[in-house]
Amino acid sequence: MRIGSSLTGSNLRFQHRRTKAFTVAVSEPVRTTSTGVFAQFRASVRLDYFQLFSFILKIGDIRTMKRIRGFTLIELLVVIAIIALLVGLLLPALAQAQRNAKSLKDQVQIKEVHQTFLTFADAYKGRLPLPGNINRKADPDLGESQNVGKEDPAQNTTSRLYSCMIAQNAFSPELVVGTTEVNPFVKPMEEYNYDQYNVGQDKYWDDDFKAKLDEESNCSYAHMALIGQRVKAHWRNNQEGKIPALSTRGTAPGGNAVFGGAPAGNPEYDRSQTLLLHGDKKQWNGYVAYMDNHTSAVNSFFPGDVAYLYNLNFQRDNIFDAEFNDFQPTGQAGNDAYLGMFLTVSASDANAQTGDSATATFDPLNP
């Protein structure tokens, strides 16, 4: 009986015995077409059924392996081209998804900062943090002492507002830097000096915390200007759902905007870095946190739910400009929405407990 073409030049005879074994008589060494499997058989090999069957399978596998070939160069190039095409299609989508995730996280941070202000208010008769109330003017009789004396309006700047909360571990320095920040001058403060908070020494925050957008800033977010009638009426936990408290910062003044919030068509708008923070790069987009702690995505300086009662009529209100002159001595002293980041606060009356003007800081314009 022949095994087949896998064994050549051999005359094999199989004799069945009662022991269920084979005796294979080979007249000469067995050569196979599968080099290296078996160089030769001995003259007499004793195999059982399982061994013989395994031997046949091995020879078949080796012959099959010899028929397998790799990719040709053309096939490999086609595969690489397909992979490159898929990557090219997926990368923009992944980048957009990443930008959206960062933008949403920025919204959450604004909301969290305002929520911390509300928590602070619970311990201070409903008033949100005012640096001028924390570090007050010296009392004529008691001198420098905590919670004694009149409010010091000059303390109510952006840097001190955020720094006074960080000093008390209300939130970390990283929380007030936006996740989509593009201004190279804005970076988290790496080594905040918590030892500067020492009530016994009349120290309440680290004054090295900065908020100057064209030089050095450790914070990103605009807040209600802590001056005028607005701070008296609204800077408290009153759950007003149409009064803006914090936001993505806006553009510099320009056009008909005197204190901030230049409209489109002006260089202060078209070249503002704030257009790069969220959404379409040709249009300002941002988030606003209101006094009831709800936040909204907006794409206008005139949100539809913000209006101001002026001359007995409700008028749309630019949230980054103090455009209504119904309070003296300055237009900034009014009660309308006015958000920004402020370097200084001053009062025309030395005895006033609330400032009536402020100097804002803005991003450098793009080329």
Number of C-alpha atoms within 10 A of each C-alpha: 7 12 12 8 9 14 17 13 12 15 15 16 14 12 11 10 9 6 7 10 15 18 16 18 18 16 13 13 13 18 17 17 13 17 10 9 13 12 12 12 14 14 12 11 12 12 15 13 10 9 11 12 11 11 13 14 12 13 19 13 11 15 14 10 10 9 7 7 7 7 8 8 8 9 11 11 12 11 11 12 12 11 12 12 11 11 11 11 11 11 11 11 11 11 11 12 12 12 17 15 13 18 21 16 15 25 21 15 19 26 23 17 22 23 17 15 23 24 17 18 17 13 10 12 10 16 21 22 22 24 26 21 20 22 26 23 22 16 13 8 8 9 11 17 17 18 13 17 18 17 23 25 28 20 23 28 26 28 25 25 18 28 29 23 22 23 22 13 11 16 16 18 22 16 19 23 21 23 19 18 20 16 18 12 17 22 20 19 18 9 9 18 15 15 11 16 17 12 13 10 11 15 16 23 28 19 14 15 24 22 26 22 22 15 13 15 20 24 28 26 24 21 23 24 31 31 27 25 18 19 20 14 10 21 25 21 19 15 14 15 16 17 25 27 28 25 28 25 26 29 30 28 21 18 16 13 17 16 22 28 28 25 21 16 11 15 17 23 25 20 19 23 21 27 21 18 23 23 16 11 13 13 17 26 21 23 23 25 27 20 23 18 23 16 21 15 16 16 15 16 21 15 18 11 11 19 19 17 13 14 9 7 9 11 13 16 22 25 27 30 26 24 20 21 15 15 14 11 15 15 20 27 27 23 23 29 24 29 28 30 26 24 19 18 22 20 20 12 11 11 11 14 20 26 27 25 22 24 14 22 19 22 23 18 16 11 5
